[in-house]
Amino acid sequence: MLTWMLGRRIPYYVDGAQAATARSMHVDPARLPALPLSRRERGESFLSFTHVSMRDAGEILGAGFEETAAAIASRAIEITRHGKGNGVSREAVNALASTIAFTGEAAVFANRNAVSLYYELKRGGVARLHGGWSRRALADLGLVSPVGHPTADQLRERSGELASSD
């Protein structure tokens, strides 16, 4: 971005007589072109992230590293080199998140203690799936959202729907 600013591809200004440095350069957001938000507006040429790091996969799943690795392995999701570490297909992780949930997510969603909830679910015979729990089973118990984590596109579409309904 700094290169684009210095090349005048992104307009900027500097306060006073300071030198143009990363800290002194400012961009007026009103002068920036608007980025298309929906997938349809963006088209295929827009930058999209097809893979996520293992850490980000854990964030999407709401699981620790070991749980994430086990769930990914149980679904035979291909792990590839990604940046300085390993990554997996974002689409595959989103699909996995729509079918499983982990105790931590259920505990936060239901405002319960994770350890006691884990043993309660185990005693109750709730279906285990890919190292986690069946999202459908936990949703039926009111412990998680039935749809999993919404994608950025889903959030944008929802915000657009809310804006259009006003």
Helices and strands as residue ranges (DSSP letters): H 2-6, E 13-14, E 25-26, G 29-31, H 39-42, E 51-53, H 54-61, H 65-74, E 79-82, E 85-89, H 90-97, E 100-101, H 103-110, H 114-123, E 128-129, E 132-134, H 135-140, H 152-165
